[in-house]
Amino acid sequence: PLFQSGCACRPDSGMGVGHIHCFQDFARASFADDKKKIKLDCDVTKCKHCSQLKNGILKFEMFLTLSKLCDPDCLTRQSDQGLTIAKVGALMKALNLLSGALLDGESSSGDSFRCSRLRVIFRQKNLLNQIACPELRLKTEFKLSFEIGQILYASKKYQVAIDFNRRNYEKLILSISQYPHFKFLRPSIVRSYATSLVECFKESYRSNMHEPLYVHLDEAERLIREELLECNDIALSCCTTHFLCEILSLQKKFAEAKQILPPCIEKMKRVFGPSHSETKKLMVLYKNLCLCT
């Protein structure tokens, strides 16, 4: 059967459509090309006709093919001892591709893909001991831990996610004193920790607990306010403000949220325009807050 690649090409154009084995052969050819091989995805993700990203079964199969070409034994190897630097790099690349393939299938297949991806990421964490550079090893560990935290709260294991993300956050704060440039990791790790706190509160509220876990909202609010003070990027600052106002609305602090949003909306309109997606999200949130007061 023919499958669509998930890009923007029209099916009746004949572009972005093909058999699975054809796209697998395309992935093999791209892997054999030294110029394309420099990129993790070997330049197979973006459609050459419409420049949109492929997704779905064809992307999954291509990533799976690339992963096997990098290291066919990436999940079954009994020991990582004695691997050369080149072999460790190939193994990590194979696991990254496998994780990317599974990530694309999470939205449709849910927990089974999440559990498989979790196994891949823990396999990557075990491989970190083979990375000689302490700084690179630590930076990679933070990124992998961030992904694990996301999987945990997506799987509705909220308390486990909170504990895991808290440890990752606290370790990052300590590491920044030694590696100040690690600050670029802070927004995503703080957001992941705060999101797990908010989702845990929502679950406690939905389950009609006698006392919903408002303490989690207080902690999430503190984290996001601190992050706003550290943020210098306009788009990231507005996105963080949006999240803060969502937390405030859950705490029924509608007046405070309404006071914070207008300057942020005006800034987004001035810099990115009124039709920007984040500008529209802020405006919708403000209208909803007005309905609550």
TARA-V143993 format. One line per field, one symbol per residue. ss: DSSP state (@ for helix, = for strand, . for the rest). phi: phi as a letter, one per 30 degrees, with the letter a starting at -180 (. if undefined). psi: psi as a letter, one per 30 degrees, with the letter a starting at -180 (. if undefined). A space follows every 10 residues. Layout:
# TARA-V143993
ss: ???
phi: ???
psi: ???
This chain:
# TARA-V143993
ss: ..==...... @@@...==.@ @@@@@@@@@@ @@...@@@.. .....=.... ..=...@@@@ @@@@@@@@@@ .......... ....@@@@@@ @@@@@@@@@@ @@@@@@@@@. @@@@@@@@@@ @@@@@@@@@@ ...@@@@@@@ @@@@@@@@@@ @@@@...@@@ @@@@@@@@@@ @@@@@@...@ @@@@@@@@@@ @@@@@@@@@@ @@@@@@.... ...@@@@@@@ @@@@@@@@@@ ...@@@@@@@ @@@@@@@@@@ ...@@@@@@@ @@@@@@@@@@ @@....@@@@ @@@@@@@@@@ @@.
phi: .dbddidcdd eddiciblde dddddddddd ddddddddde dhicddddcc icddaiddde dddddddddd adcdccddbc diddeddddd dddddddddd ddddcddcci dddddddddd dddddddedd dddddddddd dddddddded dddddicddd dddddddddd ddedddddbe ddedddeddd dddddddddd dedddddhde bedddddddd dddddddddd dcdddddddd dedddddddd dicddddddd dedddddddd dcjdcdeddd dddddddddd ddc
psi: lkkkfgagkk efffkgklle feeeeeeeee efjeeefele gghfekkfef glkllaeeee eeeeeeeeee jfgfffkekg kgkleeeeee eeeeeeeeee eeeffeeefb eeeeeeeeee eeeeefffff jejeeeeeee eeeeeeeeee eeffggieee eeeeeeeeee eeeefeeeie fffffeeeee eeeeeeeeee eeeeeeghke jlifeeeeee eeeeeeeeef kfkeeeeeee eeeeeeeeef ggieeeeeee eeeeeeeeee eflffkeeee eeeeeeeeee ff.
